[in-house]
Every structure is written in structure tokens, then in C-alpha cells.
Amino acid sequence: MSPYLFDNKDDRTPDRFSVLESCYDPFSRRQLEETGLARGWRCLEVGGGGGSLGDWLAERVGPEGEVTVTDLDPRWAESRPHPPNVHLLRHDIVNDPPPGASFDLIHARLVLLHLPERLDVLDRLVGILRPGGWLVLDEFDLSWTPVLAAPDAAAVSLFERLHSALLTQLEKTGADPLWGRRTLAAMTRADLTDVTCTTYAEAWPGGGTGIGLHRVNMQQATSALRTDGVTNEELTRFYALLRDPAFAVNSYPLTSTRGRRR
Ligand SMILES: C[S@@+](CC[C@H](N)C(=O)[O-])C[C@H]1O[C@@H](n2cnc3c(N)ncnc32)[C@H](O)[C@@H]1O
């Protein structure tokens, strides 16, 4: 089974999914519409997490279409109701047989970034598109998180040190923090055509919804961070900073890259 730092077993996982849904679903939906998404399409949502985008796709394709939503651990998507044309599947995109074939559209958000086998997975996803079908990958560039406002210079240093420590933990599990900026080249190499991308970012002020992603990520990685020298005192100051309205950081930029099978 693939390593994944933010295991869905953790009770705080819904906090992550709710930030991703409220901050990024509107952008992801706009990018998915750009493919010409239409009634009757057969779609695959890989690593669907809380399942919000799978539900939205199901409404867009209507009862004559269908959406397969996979996840290594689909417990949170299973915990809410879905349209009848959504099929939830416990599935490992790295090791399990393909969850279908000839899809009109395959979408994955923030999944391949975490997988050391991302290039093989990309090839496999291309192989289960119908000719002319679309692959859309929405991925972060985790390196571009400038602090936009801070109460003092120490706050900037604290944020940068702890954020950098978190990226080190992600890299240890085989994640690629720069995958968002590498996706377009990878999809072109995978022989997709009409490959293009758009990137979205916004300000995340202290106390707001988006910045909560840093809290839940840091909380879930706490024991690994402590092993690497992050102290409880630093974590306490970090969480206070995330609540401080005098602090603001740029959101993770989400790059949505799409291309179609020849
Ligand atoms: C960062 S979350 C993103 C969830 C959702 N795509 C979103 O953007 O809201 C990554 C998701 O990918 C799933 N995942 C990780 N490794 C996977 C694998 N090998 N196969 C399928 N899903 C996987 C995780 O369980 C988790 O739900």
C-alpha cells in the first residue's frame, strides 16, 4: 500500500476535506467545465476524499451518466448521502486493477502529489480514457506560500520554519511538493494532447477558513515533526499565529492541468 502522510483514519480528516471543498471546489468545478463536461459522461474521480466533487460531477452528467469515486479509504465520502449515479469504491490507484475503462473524464485533486509512483499512475490513467477523453489533475505547488502580513518578523520565521519542516515530512513519504508545477510537462510526456493549465491562489488571513489547512496538516504530522526537532512551544505559537487576524499567508496555489487522449 502507498505511504500517505495524512491518513484518512485520523478524526481530523473532515477538517481537511472541508477546507479543500470550500476554498478549491469552485475553481476545480470551473476547470472541469472547460472540458465540455456533458450529460451522459462516464467519469472517474480518483482519491475523492470527502466526495464533494464526485457528487457535483454526478449532477452535471445526469442520470444517464455515472461517476466512480475511488479512495484508498473512502470512510468520509461513505458518511454522507450521494446521488444514485455515484459509485464509491475502496481502491488503491497504485496497486489495484483499473477501476474501469473508456472514461470520458478522469479527475484527481491532490492525489498524485502524494504518490511516489505518480508517473506510472499518470500513464495508467491515460490508458483508461476513451480516445478524446479528458484527464484533469489539480495539484498544489507547496513551495509558494509567501507570508502576506505578520505581527512581527519572528512570526514570519516561525511560519517558514514549521512549514518547511512539514514539507520535509511529506518528502520522506515520497510526496513531491513541486508536483503542481511539473504536471503539465508530465502530461505532455504521457502523450496527451491540448495540454494546458490554470493556477488559482488567494490570501488566507489568520482565523479564516483556508488557513485551517495548515492547522490540520501540522496536527496530523505532529509526532513526526517532534522527532525532527519541532518543539511543543513552537507548535503552540504556530497555532496562535494561524488564529491571529494580523497574520495572512498566500494559499497553496492549485494548478489545474488538463489534456485529452489522442
Ligand atoms: C489530500 S486528499 C484530497 C482529497 C480530495 N481529492 C480533495 O481534493 O478534496 C488525498 C486523498 O487521496 C487518497 N489517496 C491517497 N493515496 C491513494 C491511493 N493510492 N489510491 C487512492 N486514493 C488515495 C487519500 O485517502 C485522500 O482521501
The ligand as an ORCA input file, in Angstrom:
! r2SCAN-3c Opt
* xyz 0 1
  C      -5.259     15.441      0.092
  S      -6.594     14.324     -0.012
  C      -7.536     15.054     -1.317
  C      -8.963     14.598     -1.316
  C      -9.817     15.142     -2.473
  N      -9.295     14.717     -3.761
  C      -9.900     16.646     -2.428
  O      -9.168     17.336     -3.145
  O     -10.709     17.156     -1.626
  C      -5.891     12.914     -0.840
  C      -6.851     11.735     -0.946
  O      -6.228     10.741     -1.752
  C      -6.435      9.475     -1.157
  N      -5.343      8.570     -1.561
  C      -4.063      8.559     -1.132
  N      -3.382      7.554     -1.727
  C      -4.258      6.929     -2.550
  C      -4.162      5.806     -3.411
  N      -3.017      5.120     -3.536
  N      -5.266      5.422     -4.101
  C      -6.443      6.096     -3.961
  N      -6.584      7.166     -3.138
  C      -5.512      7.581     -2.443
  C      -6.437      9.753      0.327
  O      -7.066      8.703      1.056
  C      -7.188     11.086      0.392
  O      -8.572     10.899      0.512
*
